[in-house]
Amino acid sequence: MRIFGLSLVAATLLVAQPYVSSRIITRIEAKYDVFAKNRFVALNATLEALRHKSEHEKLEGVNDFYNNTPYLSDMKNYAQSDYWATPLEFLGRDRGDCEDYVIAKYFALKYLGVDTQKLYFTYVKSLKFRQAHMVLTYFKTPTAIPLVLDNYNLKIFPANKRHDLIPIYNFNADALYLAQQQGEHGKSITHTKTHKKWDMLLQNIKRNKL
């Protein structure tokens, strides 16, 4: 019973850890400014408030929070044509493009306990803007019509209501990682550029790149 009690305390302490630690927030303030620090304090507070909400409320809360971040192309932000920023870089700079919104939303929802097998990175063509675009899609069940979390349209709608988007292909991050580990190359989740970008992103996240 004593061992169980200690384990329970340890688990409680683990769950209580903020999404972004105070140590990293201190680094963020030193690199950017106090306004960047405040954005991460607000992020931690938002995620804590969402912790015990329904899954749909978590989707809406995370989507709303990150959609307040202004859009900026990678070329203007990083002097690169296509760069996948870590969630720390995205919110630290307070600027990003479509992939950055998707990545930040994905990892925040993962932190909140949303099953990542329900979350897909989805490449689409935006008819309104006549360009390639990425959104985060959420499948409540494998056969359900997915919900679209997007920085163009700020509200969450089912994919069949988003007539302005033409799907191209999507991938599930867990499936992509598993395929890489097993050396599989299924067409539905494999794209050379995506593999490289995802690998580099995970490396940058692991080292808490700001």
N, C-alpha and C positions, 0 to 999 in steps of 0.2 A: 504493500500500500504506500509505503514511503517513497519507493522508487517511482511509482505511478504519479504520486503527488509532485515530485520534483520534475518529472517529464512534462506534466501539465503546466507547471509554472514556466518551464523553458519554452514550451509551445506558445504560451500566452505572450511571453516577452518577444518571441520571434514575430508573431502576428502584429504586435504593437509597433514594430519598426516602421518609420515613415518611408514613403516611396523614395524620396531623395534625402539622404542623410545630412545632418548638420555640417559634417566635415566637407561634403561636396558642395553644399550651399555656400560655405565660407570660400571655397575655391572659386565658385561662380561669381560671387561678389567681387573678389580680387581681380578676376579676368575681365568682367563686364562692368557692372555697377550695382548700386543698391536697388535699382528698379528691377534688374534681373533677379537679384536675391528675392525680392518681394513676389515676383512671378512664381518662383518655386515654393515659397511659403504658401502662396495661394493654391498651388497645385496640390501640395500635401494636405491642406485643409479640405479641398474639394474631394480628393480621393477618400479621405477619412470619413467625410460626411456620406459618401456613396457606399461605404464598405458593406453595410447591412441592407442596402436597398435591393429592389428586384433587378433582374438582369436587364430588363428594358430601361429602367431608370439609370442603371450604370452606363448603358450605351448612350443615352441622351445626355447625361451629365458630362461624360468624357468628350463626346462630340461637341457639345456647346463650349466647353472650356477651351479646347484647342482651336476651334474655329474663330476665336477672338484674336488669334495670332495673324498678323498681316502676311499676305502673300508676297514672295519675291523669288524671281527665277534663280536657278543655280548659277548662271553666268554672272549675274549681278551680285549674288551673295558670296559665292566661292570662286568665281572666275573659272568655273568648270561647266561643261555642257550638261552633265548628269552626275550629281553627287547625292548620296543617301546620307543625310545627317542623323546623328544620334539624337534621341529625345533631349539630351542635355544641350547639344548645340542648337537645336531648333528653338527651344524656349529661351536659351541664353541670349541668342541673337535677336529673338523676337521676330523672326522672319523665316520663311521657308516655302518650298514648292509642294506640289501635291503628294509626292512620296513621303515628304517629311511629316505631313499631317497623318498619313496612314500609319507610318512607323510609330509615331508618338501615341496615337490612339490605341494601336495594337498592344504595345507594352503596358500602357496604363490599364487596359481592360484585363490583360493577363495578370497583372498585380492584384486586381480586384477579384480574381478567381473565376473570370469568365473562361469557359473551356475554349482553348485556342483551336481546337478542331472545328469550332464553329466560325472561325474568323479566316477570311481569305483576302489576300492582296489581289485586287482585280484591275487589270489593265482594260481601259475602255477608250473609245473615241468620243470626244465631246462634239456633238453636232453644233451646239451654240457657239463654241469657241474654235471649232474646226481644227482640233489638235488632239494628240494623244494625252491621256489623263490616267490617273490612278485613284481608286477609291478603296475603302475598306468595306467588305461585305460580311454580313452576319447571317448564318443559316441556323435557325432555331432547331431544325431537324435536317438531316441530309437531303430530304426531298422538298423542303419548304422553299418558297420564294424568298430570296435573301433580302435583307434590309441593307440600304446603302448609306454609309457614313461618308460624307463628301464635304469638301471645303468650298465647292462652287455653290451648291444648294445647301443652305445651312440646316435645313430640317431633314430628319430621317424619313425616307420613303421606301416602300417595297420596290424592288427592281423593275417590276412590271408597270410602275407608275413613272419611271424615269425614262420617258421617250426621247430625251435629249442625249442619252448615252447608248452607244453600241458596244456590247462586250467583245473583247478580243481574246483574252485568256486570263486565267487566274491561277494562283498557287496558294497552298496552305504552308505556312512556315514550318510547322512540325513535320509535314510530309516531305518537304524539301530537305530538311535536315536528315530525316530518316533515310531518304533516298541517297543522300551523299554518304552517310555512314555505311550503307549497304552496297554502295557502288551501282545503284539502279539508275536507269535513265528513262523513266516513263515520260512519254511525250506530253502528257497532261500537266506535269509539274516541272518539266525541264526546259530551261532556256539559258544558254551559256552566259549571257550578260546578266541575267537575274541571279544565277549562281554566284558570279563574281561579286556583284553588288551586295548580296546577302552575306557572303563570307566576310567581306570587308566591314560591313556594318556590325556584325557580331563581334569582330575583333575590336572595333572602336568602342562598342558598348562595354565590352569586358574590361577595357582599360579606362573607362569613364572619361572618354574624350569630350572635352568642352568646346 
